[in-house]
């Protein structure tokens, strides 16, 4: 008769991970700093440690994980490719820990919200409204950073973001703030030699593109029943720069109607064709699902929902 092999007890689902998978912060910082700076000397200087202390932290980490992390070349220490990948992931985790600690210590009572915003919309739409939020919730601190390109909440320490799109951010929830209508505008001089007789004639003019709206011109032509397979032209990163390009006669720009209003009124810009055209997508407040219950975020998005009226004119 063969004795039954003892079966280890099942680990509870809510049990903490084994100790070996939770290295010390000091060891992880040593690994991340060496990876980022590329030199044990530089890492030691940043961490205010000796090189031997950094080496000991890394040796402790290797022993705990049971994995070789460091290639030693004389007095030089280099990370293995696997360790470099591990360090990149650890970097974002350390950033989150730092950000969470900063939020707790700076405003322990009401909390804070780290918010990414698009530069022009954030300054023209959000910032003029923030005094009202500050009056209603003086206990919450709002920290603003501008971002014009898509980003990963897991890689950057933001609690939420105001961006333009179609609710296509995976792992997030969103509130729509405002749709967008654009006008095709240019300098008066640009039309003197080649005045368009139809919307399609704009394809013969230099077209200016905004980096955050790569499909804007194609959508504009589609709204005028024109199929434009290839729409070429120069690309600008912000509305402030593309507006200046249009003012100086470099081409036709699609600008949100509220941004072009003043220059159209003074005659510095003119309509290249047609009027305001509603575009796909909208400005959204977006947040990662794991942040949904953050008290400061809840207060901010509930307040922001009261501001998200599509017909509400933007502040001038």
ZIJOZI-V188667 format. One record per helix or strand. SS is the DSSP state (H for helix, E for strand). FROM is the first residue (numbers start at 1). LEN is the number of residues. Records with the same first field share a line. If there is no record, write none. Layout:
SS = FROM-LEN ; FROM-LEN
This chain:
H = 19-3 ; 25-13 ; 40-8 ; 51-15 ; 81-26 ; 119-18 ; 188-6 ; 199-6 ; 216-8 ; 239-9 ; 257-10 ; 289-3 ; 295-13
E = 70-4 ; 76-4 ; 112-6 ; 141-6 ; 160-6 ; 172-15 ; 207-4 ; 234-3 ; 252-5 ; 270-19
